[in-house]
């Protein structure tokens, strides 16, 4: 089975799916930080809880990298 890059799909809804998922993930991180709750994700088939403090540090590091 071959896979194609979804950004080249003929269906505009499919082309917009990946950016929409990225926006949703960013919003979930922001909400977790704002409410001081863990973010629960699946990484390599395992359920992982990411504390808000870790998300804050990552967000701060990303903002610093954008400034450079």
N, C-alpha and C positions, 0 to 999 in steps of 0.2 A: 504494500500500500504506500503510495506516495502522498506527501503532504505539500500543500501550497501555502504561500504566504497569504494570510487572510487580508492583508491590506490591498491585494490585487484582485479580490473577489468582485464579481460583477454586481452582486447585491449590495446596495449602499448600507443596509442595516448590518451586514456582516463586516463591511469595511470599518464601520464605526464601533464595532463591538470591543475591540482591544482598547482603544482610547477610553471608552466608557468604563471598562473594568478598571483601568488605571485610575480614573477619576474617583470611582467608588472606593478603591483601596486607599487612596489619599484621604478621602473624607472619613473613612473608618479609622485611620490612624489619628486624624485630628480630633475626632469625637472621643477616642480612647484617651488621648492626652488631656482633653478638656474635662472629662469626667473622672480622670484618674483610675481608669479600669484597664484590665489586660486586653490585649488583642489576641484572639485565638485563630491560628492559621495552621494549615497542613504543609509541612516541609518534608520532602522526601518520604511521603506516606505516613508521617508521624504527626500527631496533634501537638502543637507547641503553643505555650502561653507566653506572650511577650508583655512584660510589665510596662506601665505607662512611663516610668522613669527611663527605661531603655529607649522607648519611642522618642521621648524628649531629647535625649542625648543624640540620637540619630538625626532628628530634625535640626538640632542646633549645628551639628557637623555638616549637614547638607547646606544649610544657609551660609555657613562660613566658606564652604567650597564654591558656592555660587558667587560670592563677593570677590574671590581671588581671580 
